[in-house]
Amino acid sequence: MKQTKQLITVVSTLKHSQFSLRKIKYLTSICLEVSPEPKWGLAIEVCGHKEMRRLNRDTRGINKPTDILTLPLNDAIRPGVFDKTKGKFVPHYGSIVLDEPYILNYCEENGMDMNFYLPMLLVHGLCHAQHYDHETDEDSLVMLMAERAMLRHLFTKIGYDPSSNCLNLWKKPDPERKHLLQENIDWASLLNLKQ
């Protein structure tokens, strides 16, 4: 697949983040390879409950934190992505905000592997940034198919087998294993996307 230059910014407002911002950027860059506009920018912010509660209240009228919010293109609360090399704002998908403590607590309480759950959240947020939604059954099905395609691309590219219970998404993939991932895994079942 042809490499494209992407402008992805990932920041954390937390003093001691447990998430690797570099890894979040890496995962996002792979997901954007199969997006309609792979060169568009994206802003990702990792925050805590207080900031997420405020954003959720201001954007959705819900006064409680949540795991992820996708803020629309040119949203007044979160401006677009500024490319310093070009000296201007570039076209972008919008902003994704992740509540790190919420995600970590959710994974612990539900026995979820954060290494699997976080990429799924990123893909879900990216699909919303691309204007997919799940308000109706038909919209949900279309969004699920987009999520499935993006997750399959991501997991195949990094050599991650969700059925292996592997706790490390970040090791260098084995080229032979990547080939097996592409052909032999029932992705719809593993990603819980069968309708």
N, C-alpha and C positions, 0 to 999 in steps of 0.2 A: 504494500500500500504506500502511496506517495506521502511523504512527510510534508506537513504544512506548518507554517509559523503561526503560533497561537499566542495571544496575550491573555494569560491567566494570572490573576493576582490572588494569593491566598494569605490572609492575615489572621492573627488571633488577638482578641482583646483580653485574654486571660494571662495572668502573670506566669503560671506554670501549666502550659497545655500538655496533655498526654498524647495528643494527636500529632503526627508528623506532618507539618504543612507541606514539606517537600513531597511526601508520598501522596497526599491529597491532590497536589498539583499534577503529579505523574499520572495517577488514575484518571483525573479529569481530562488530561491531554489525550489519553488513549480513547476515552469515550467520545471526545469531540471529533475524532477522526471519522466517525460514521455519522456525524451530524450534518444537517442540510447546509450549514455554513461553517465549515471546520476552521476558518480563519478568524471568525468573530471572537471577541473577547468575552471574558467571564470573570466576575469577582466572587470570591468565596471568603466568608468570615466565620471564624470559630469564636463563639462567645459563651457566656454563662446564662443562668436562668433569668437574672434581672433584665439584661439586654433583650433576651428572646421574649420575655413577657411583654416588655414595652413594644417591641416590633409587632408581635402578634396582636396586641391590643390596638395599635395604631393602624395596622393594615387589614386586619380581619375582624376586629371588634371582639376578640376573645382574650380575656384578661388572665391568661395562664401561659406558661412556657410550653413549647412543643419541640420535637426533635429537629425539624428542618422547615425552613420557609424559603420559598422562591419568590423573589421580588421582581416585578415586571420590568421590561425594557424601559429605560429612561425614568425610572421611579424617582420621585423627588426625595425620598428618604435615603436612598443609596444611589449616588450618581454613577454614570457609566465608567468605563475603563479608559483611563488616560494613558496614551502611548507616549512616553517621554521622548522616544527616538523620532516620532513624527510630530510631536508638539501639539497633539490634538486628541480629542476623544475619538475612539474607533467604534464601528458597529459592534454591538455586544448582545449577548443573550439576556443579560440582567445580572442579578446577584443571588447567590445562595448563602443562607445563614444556617449554621449548624450549632446547636446547643450541646456542647461537649458533655457536661455533667448529666444532662437528660439522656443522651445516647448511652453513656457508660452505665448509668443506673438501669436503663431499660434492658440492656444486654445482660447485666448481672441478675436482675430479677427474673428474666425469662430464659436464662441459660443459652443465650445467643452468642455466637462468636462475633465479636466486634469486627474482626477482619473480613467477615462476610457481610455483616449488617451495614457497615459504613459505605462500602461500594454500592450496595443496593440503594441506600438513601441518596447518594450522589447521583446515581442514574435516575432515580425518581425525580429529584430536583432538576436535573438537566432536561428531562422530558417536559416538566412544567415550564421551564425557561423557553422551550421550543413550542410552547402553546398547546401541548397535549393536556387533556384534563380527564377527570373521571366522574363528571357530574351525572352522566347518563350511562346506561349499560353499554350502548354502542361506543360512546367515548372511552369508557373503561377498557373495552376490548382493544380498541386502536392503541391506547396508551400502553396496555400490557404487552402488545406485540412490539412496540417501539422499545420498551424496557428490556424485553427478552433479547431483541437483536443487539442492543447496546451492551448488555451484560455478557452475552455470549462472546461478542467481539473482545470485550475487556478481559474476561477470564481466559479466553484462548490465547490472547496476546501475551498475557503475563504468566501463562502456564499454570493457572490455578484450577484445581479440580474440586468443585464444591462437595462432591461425594466422598472425598478422601479424609474429611475432618482435619485437614491440614490447618495449622494455626498460623502459618506464615505465608502471606500473599506476596512477600517482598523478595523472596529468593530468586536468583536467576533461573528463568525457565529452561527446562530441558527441551531442545528442539524436537526430539522424537516424541516426547510426551505431548507437546502442543498439537502435533498431528493427530494423536489419538483423541485428545480433547475435542477437536473439531468434529470428528466423525462418530465417536462411540458413546457420548454422554446424552442421556435423555434430558436435555436442558429444560424443557417445559415442566417436567415433574420436579426436578431439583430446585428450580427457581419458583416453584409453586404458582406457575402461570397457566395451568390448564384450566379451561373454562368448562 
